[in-house]
């Protein structure tokens, strides 16, 4: 098991835009529903940490990982043979 942490306050505007652009339309809509910037950042960082972990584990570039959901709403990475739990520790 590997734990990762990222302080949401260290996320630059450039990084925010880069990771937001990689999200699918459902993910972007989830981010856009939040009012407070910290909530938006937490949602983006959650996916960022999952991307980085899957990338490291499977040797797939982060930009090529696409997230989908089962009919029950469980997220999975399309392509790499991996299942994950998207809960993550986010330090403020």
Secondary structure, DSSP 8 states (H G I E B T S, - for coil): ------BGGG--HHHHHHHHHHS-HHHHHHHHT--SHHHHHHHHHHHHHHHHHHHHHHT--GGG-EEEE-TT--EEEESSS-B-------B-
